[in-house]
Amino acid sequence: MSLIEKAPRVSGLCVALILAAGCDTLNIENPNAPDSKRLLSDPGSVLSLGVGAMQTWFNTFENIDPGTTLSVMARSGVAAWNNFQIRFYTGCTYGAPLGPMPAPYDSLGTCGTKIATYKRVEWQNDPTSTRRLEIETYWYGYYAALSSANDVVKATRVNGVFKSDTTTSKMVETMAVLVQALCLGELALNYDKGFVVDYNTDLLTLQFAGRTAMRDSALARFDEAIQLAKTHTFTVDASFFNKPGVAYDNISVAQIANTMAARLLAYFARDSAENRDIAAGGVVDWARVASYADSGISSSITSGGLAAAPFDWIFQGDGCVNWCDGLKNWSNDMTTMRVHTRVAHLMDPTTQPDPWRAVADSQPVWGVTSFDKRLGDGTFGPVGQHKGSPGPGGVDSAAETYSATANAGTDFAWSYDKEIQFTARGSWHQSALGNIRYIDVAEAPMNPPGVANGVGTAPVVLAAENDLILAEALIRGPTPNLGQAAVLINKTRVTRGGLSPAPSANGLLADLQYEQDVELYSSNVAPYYNQRRIDGLEPLTPHEFPVPAQELGVLGLPLYTWGGASNPLNSTPAPAPPAPVAAALVQNAPRMWAEIQREQRGRMLANTLLKGLLR
């Protein structure tokens, strides 16, 4: 179990600075790294810097903190530990005595209890708060990766570092532009404003850009990456994804860029009003979403004679030494996180109650109560693996499941140790279902015998996510095509779920949202964005992050935040107000990211060691 709120820092686990931060744009003195001029004129160093930019983006995108917190806020995963401030930020607002409940919840609401309830709170955006790390991680991680990518673009375009090796030059340049787009896009998805920075940006005049301007800047870079990838033939150096055993070429990169552009547009809305099409007063151009997604990783690119097969975008984890899918590491460990009862109830409304009732929860019965092959009968693992006698057990009892039968689920399992969280923290934190789809990269003791903790391949974005984005664009767009949308939804609903086909008529949107909850579970934090834009988050839950308090302090600006009872949930998409000169903030990002990495890895290591001692 996860009992530690904060562990000592472990400095030996920090990634080398060359892989964590850029050098030229940032102008940071570092006696342990080569000077920027020599670094940016050496082909090997520039390639390593490009790989480091992608590595930093990946570690940020799948970060355990705030990834696990956002998962629980979305009522996708569930946990009550103090790690990553999950318990603090995931109070329950629905239910007596806190207020009215929406249908179909009963007198206990989604909280499932009349006692120990506490409302959801605002992001603690205060430089003195120990709960500010959740606000800072994405900011410093993405800006550190962006800085490195900017330096690589400069090295290829201005310095001509690869000279006559045009193929390598265009490969590295394209990947760096892709990282630029990825970073700006994630900042636009998560913050109300930020800074648009390129290698030629004048930091002395840099001003805030609102989230819409951030989004549009990211889309322009996605378009640039797509054009570069479609124009130049290359195979991506496998180190960009930590050698997952899957080859990516220029066509693959174009598809990835298209999917991520579609994802940015589709997930950008902060609520259901913004989620409408631009023609109906919303902020989403659903026709443009469809255009991007139609050339994404689940589709073929036909423009210019290019074609490619669908694929998941996969990285190789190395046990969280340098490449870490922290979200899957925790969310596929039944001793740390479970599936929220909201999602469990969708798959089996008979045996999986929502709100939580321990006495009413029982093992799914295949073909009677459970009809989704991803859940099956809830059994898991070969005989003797993660199995024990029914009833209370030791620290590993949370992993106690009945040995797999022929009807075992592919993605989820049922544990007869049904209440692993501290009950005093609220029954809404309990669940008997766990995620096992990405078990190879799970934290001990759930990782399979002979498989090291967090080592293995796992997708950051599934081809199915692209299919579902395209399907939603075909439902919500100005010229709906419900028949084609149903075909896309049924790719996973029928093939992986074994469910009856979604009809191309009424109920199609509900079937789409079911697949978003079940198929995309723990692949990334898409469930948070999906719940946010349909008003599915608990009342008072913040819908975006503020600019971190430390940055505001450097600029001499007042602190502000989002969410809770006293603040708006999010900003409007209007332009951001002017800010003082921001050069110091951009220069500071890599150092802050290194500090965050050290602290997070220290916590993860201490958590693993503690679990080993208690076993």
N, C-alpha and C positions, 0 to 999 in steps of 0.2 A: 504494500500500500504506500501511498504518497503522504508522508507525514511532515516533510520539511518545508518551511516557508522560504527560508533563505539559507544558502550554504556558503562557505568561504569560497573566494575566487580561486580558480585553478589556472594560473597564468601559463603553464606549460602546454595548454591545449589550444592556444591562440594560433590562428592561421598566420603565416608569414605576411608581413605588410605588403609585399609585392602583390599578393593575391587578395588583399583586403582593401586596397586603396590605390587611387591614382597618385601621380607625382607632380606632373607639370602644372596642370590647372590649379591644383591645390596649394602648391608652393609651400609644402610643409617640410621642415628640416628633419631628416631621419638619418642618423649616423650609421644605422645598420643596413641601409639600402643604397644602391648605386645612385649617383646624382641623376637628375631627371634628363639632362641632355644625353648622357651616355645610354641611359635606359631606353629612351624613346628613339634611339638611332640603331639599336641592336635588334635584329629580326627575332631572335629567340626570346628576348625579354619582352618585346611587344606582343608576341604570341602568348606568352605566359600571362601578361597583363590582361589580354583579352579573355583568356580562360578564367582568370581571377575575377573579372567583372561578372561573367556568367555564374561563377560559383557563388559570389556574394549575393547576386539576385536570387538564385535558387535557395540558398540558406535563409534568405529573408522571406521569400514567397511561401515556403513550407515551414516557417519558424514555429517552434513549439509555443512561443510566446510573442504575439497574442493569438496565434492560430487556435490553440485549444480553448482559450477564453471566448473567442468569437464563435466557435462551434457550439459552446454551451449557451451563449447568449442567443443563438439562433434556434435553440431547442432542437439541435441536430444530435450532438453528443451530450453527455451529462457527466458531471463530476462535482464534488464539493470540497476538494482539497484546497489548501491555501497556496499551493504551487501556482505560479503565474497569476495570482490574485483571482483565481476562478470563483471561489466561494464569495469573495467580496463583491464582484461585479455581476453575479447571477442570482440576485434575490428574485423573489416571485411576487408580482404585483396583483395578479388575479386571485380572488378568493377571500373569504371571510378571515379576518375582519378588515381587509385592506380595500375593498371596493367591489363594484359590480363586475360580473363575469359575462363574457359573450357566450351565446349558444355554441355548442351543446353542453357546456360544462355545468356541473351540479353545484350544490352549495359550497363545496370545497374548492371549486375553481381549478385551475391548472396547478395550484400549489399542492393540492391533495392533503392539506392539513389546516387545522384551525390555530395551530400554535407555531412558534418559532419562525414566523414569516417576517420578511424585511423587504422593503421596496428596492427596486433597482436604482442605482445611483449614477451620477455623472462621472465622466472620466476625471480622475484626480490630477488635474493639470496644475501641479504646484511643485516648484523645485525642491521643496522640503519633504514631499510625500514619497514614501517607499513604494507607492502604487502607481508611479508614473511610467515605469518601464514599458507597460503595454502601449503607451502613447508614443514612446520614443523608437521602438524597434524598427517599425516599417520606415520611419522617417530617415534615420541614420543609415539603415541597411541599404535602402534604395539610392540614397544620395551618394553613399560610398561606391556602390556599383556604377552609378551614372558617371561619377568622376573618372573612374578607371576607363569606362567606355569612351568618354570624351577624349582622353589622352590617346587611346588607340586610334580613334578616327583621325586625330591630328597627325599621329605618326604615319598613317597610311596616305593621307591626302596632302599634307603639307611637307612632311619630312621625306616622303617617298622611301620609307625604310626598307621595303622589300625589293626596291629597284626593278630589275627586269623580271622578277617572278610574279607576273600578273595574276596568276591563278591563286597563289597564296595571299597576295595582297587583297584581292577582291573578296576572298573567303573571310579573312580577318576583318576587313572593313564592314562587310555585310553583317557579320555576327555582332560587331560593336554597335552598329546602328540599331540592330534588333534589341540589344540590351538597353540602349538609350530609350527606345520606345517602350519596352517592358517596364522600366523604372518609372518613367513619367506617367505611364498608364496606371500603375498600381498606386502611385501617389494621388492621382486624380480620383481613383476609386475610394480612397480611404481618408483623405484630408479635405478640408474646406478650401484650402489654398496652398500654394507652394511656390517654388522658384523654377523657372524654365532655364536650364543651364546647358550650354554647349561649349566646345573647346574654344570658340572665339567670342564667348560672352564677356562683356565688360563688367566685371564684378563690382566696380565702383559705382555703377548706375543700376544695379540689379534691383528689381522691385517684385513684390508679390504678384502672382497670377492667380486668378480665381480658379475653382475646380473645373469650370467649363473650358477655360483657356488652357489649363493643364491637359485636359482630355484631348482637345483639338491639336495641341502640340504633339502629343503622343501619337495621334492618328497620322499626322503628317510624317512622322518618322517611321511608323509602320508601313505607310505607302512607299517611303524611300527604300526600306529594307526589302519589300516585295519586289520593287522594280530592279534593285540590284541583284536579287536572287534569280529573277526570271531572265536577266540579261547575261549573267556570267555563270559558266558551268564549273562546279567544284564539288568536292567531298569535304564535309566539315571534319576537322581534326577531332578525333574521338574524345580527346581530353576536355573539350568544351562541355561534355555531359558526364565526365568522369568514366569514360569507356564502358558504357552499359551493354556492349555487345550488339548494339543496333547501329547500323550505318545511316547517317543523315547527309543528304546532298542538298544542292541549291533548291531543288524542287521541294524537298521537305521543309527547308527554311521558309520558303514562300508560303507554304501551307500553314506553318506554325504562326507566322506573322499575321496571316489572314484570320486565323482562329482567335488570336489574342486581341486583334482589333475588333472583331465581332463581340468578343467577350466584354471588352471595355465599354463599348456602346450599349450593350444589352444590360449590363450590371450597374451602369452609372447612376440610375435613378435612385433617389433617397427615399421615395415613398410611392404609393400607387398613383398619385396625381402626376408626378414626374414620369412614371413608367408608361404613360400614354404616348401614342405616336405624336410626332411634332405637329401633324395636321390637326390633332385634337387637343392641342395645348400642352402636350407633354414635352419632354426633352430628348426622347429617343427617336432617332430616325430608323424605324424598323426596316424600311426598304434597304437602307445602307447596311444594316446588320445582316440582312439576308444575302446581300452581295458579297460581303466578306466571308460569311460562314459557308456559302456555296463553293468557295475556293479553299476551305479550311482542311483540317487534318482528317476529317471523315469523308471528304469529297475529292473529286478530281479537278485539277486545274487544266482547263482546255485552252485558255488564252495563249496564243503564241505557239501552239502545238505541244504544250507540256501536259503530261498526265502522270498521276501517281495514285497509289492505293491508300486506303484509310490506315491510320496508325495512331497509337497512343504516344504522347511525348514523354519519353522515359529518361530518367537519370539513374545513376548508380550511387547508392549510399555506401559510406565506408565506416559505419559505426559511429558517426557523428564526431570523427576526428577532424575532417575538413569538409565533408559533404554530408549534410544532415537533413533528412526529412523528419523533423521533429514532430510534426502534426501526426503522421502515421505511426511514428514510434510510440506515441502515447495512446492514440485513439484506437489502435488495434491490440492494445493490452487490456484485457478484461479486469486486471487488478487496479487500473488507474482510471479508465473511462468506460462508460457504457453508452448504449444508444438511447437517446431520450425517448420517453414514453410516447411523445407525440408521433415520432417516426415508427416506433415499435407497434403502436396501435394501428397505424395505417396498414402495416403488413398482416397483422392478425388482431382484429378488434375483439375477438372472443377471449383469448388467453392473455393478452397484453393490455391491461387497463390504462387509461389516460383520463383523469389524473391517476397517479400511482396508488395501488392498493396491494400490499404484499400478500394478503390473504386471498386475493382474487387472481393473482398471477400464477400461471401454470405453464407447463411445457407445451409448445405448439403441437398440434396433431395434424400431420400432413394429410391433405385431401379432405379434411373435416373443418378445421379452423384456419389452416395455413395453406395458401395456394401459390405463393411466390417461391420459386426454386432457390432464390437467394437466401431465404430463411429456412425453408424446408421444415424438418421436425425439430430443429434447434440442436441436434447432436453435433459433436465435433471431435476430430482427432482419432488416431488409431488407439487400440486397446492399450491402456496403461499411460496414455499421454493426457495430462491435464484432466485427471479423472480421480474421483475419490468416493467415499460413502456419502450419500445424501445427508445433509445436516451441516451444522457449523463445523468449521475446520480451522487450520492455521492460516498464516499469511497468504498462502497460495490457494486458499479455498475459493477465492474469487474466480479462479480459473477452472473450477470443478464443473465439468460437463459430462453428460453421458457419452460414451464412445460412439463414434459415427456409425450410422446405419446407412442403408442404401438411399435414404431420403434426407441425408444431411444437407444443410444449406451450403451454398458456395461462398456467401458473404457474411452471414450472421450466425451466431450460436447462442443457445440459452444456457445460463448457469443456474443451478439450483441453490447456489449461495446468492440470494436475490438482493440483499441489501448490504452492499460493501461500503457505502459512504457513512460518515458519522450521522446518525439519525437526528441528533440535536440540530443539525444544520438544515433540516427541512426534508420532508419525504419526496418533494419534487426532484431531488437529486438522486433518487433511486431508480434502478432499472435492472432487469434480469438478462437483457440482450447485450451481447458484445459484438464488435466488428472483427472479422477474421480474414477479410479479403486480402489485406496486405500484411499478413502475419509474418512474412519473412523479414520485414524491417521493423517488427514490433520490439518493444522493450522486454527484457527478461522479467518474469519467467515464461512469457507467452511465445517467444521466438522458438521455432522448432529445434529439436535436438541436433547438435552439430552445426547450427547456424548462429553466427556471432550476432550480438545485439546490434540492430540497426544496419546490418550489412546486407545489401541486395538491391535489386532493381525495383523501381516503382514509378508509376506515372505521376507527373505533376498536372497534366491535363489529359483527360480521356477523349478519344474520338467521339464517344457518346455525348460528352459535354457539348461538342460542336454540333452534333445532330440535334440536340435539344434546344440549343440557341437558335438554330435555323428553323426548327419546328415552331418555336415561339414567334419568330419573326413572321412566319407564314400565317400565324393565327392573329397576331396583333397589328400587322402591317396594313397599309392602305388598300391593298388588293389581296385579301385572304385566299389561301389555298389550303383548305382543311384536309383535303384528301392526301396531299403530299405531306402535310404536317403529321397526319396519322401514320403514314408509312415510316417516317423518321422516328416517331415515338415508339413504334412497334419493334424497331430494331433491337431494343433492349427489353422492352416490356414483354414481348413474346419470346424472343430468342434466349435471353438470359433469365427472365422471370417466369416463363412458362404460363403467363396469364393470357386471358382472352384478348384479342386485338382491340385496340382503342378505336372507337367509332369516329368517323370523319364528320361528326355533328355535335350535338349537345354532350357535354361532359369531357370534351377533348382537353380543355385547359386543366381540368382536375387530373386527368391522366398524365399530362405533361408534368405537372407539379409533383405528382407521386414519383415519377422517374427522377426528377431533380433531387428529391429527398433521398430516395433509396439507391439509385445507381451512382450518384455523385458523392455519396457519403464518404467523408474523410479523404477524398482525392485531393482536395484543397479546401479553401474556405468559401467556395461558391454557395453553400447553403445559407451563409450569413447574408450575402448580397441578394440571393433569391428571396429570402424572407423579408429583408429590408424593403424591397421594392414592391411587395404586395401587402404591406402593413401587417406582416406576420410576426414581427418581434413583440415581445412583452412591452406593455406600456412603460414609458420612461427610459427604455433602452436607448443609449446613444446610437445615432445612425451614421456617425463619422467621427474621425479624430480631429482635435484642434492642433494647431502648430505647437510643438512641445514648449513647455514653460521656459526651459533654459534658453531656447532661441528667442522667445519673446523678451526675456530679460536682457539679452545682449542688444536687442534692438531698442530697448527702452519702451516697449509696448506693454499695455496692461494684460494681465492674465485673463483667459477666458476658457470656456469649455462647452461641451455639448452633453445633453441628456440629464436625467434626474428630474426632480420635481421643480427646480428653479431655473432651468435653462431650456432653450429650444432643443429639439432632437438633432437638428442639423442646420446648415446654412441654406440660403437660397442659391441658385446657380448664377446669381448676378456677379459682375466683376468684383475682384477683391480691392479693398482700399489701398492706397499707396503705403509704402513702408520705408523706413530709413535704409541706408545702405546695408546690404546683406552679405557682403563679401566674407566676413568672419564666419558666418553660419555655414556657408558652403565649404569653406576650408576646414571646418571642424568636423565634418561628417565622418571621415574614415577613422579618426581617433576615437570618436564616440562609439562607432560601430564595433571596433576592436574591444572596447571596454564591455559593451553589451554581450558580445560573443563570449568573452571570458567568464562573465557572471553567469550567463545561461548554461554554459557547459559545466561550470562548477556545480550548479544546482542539479543538472541532470546526472552527473557523476555521483554526487552525494546521494541522490535519490536511489540510484541503482545499487550503490554500496550498502545503503540502509536496508533495502529489500533483501539483499543477499545475507545480511547478518540476522535478519528476522526469520529467515526460512528454516 
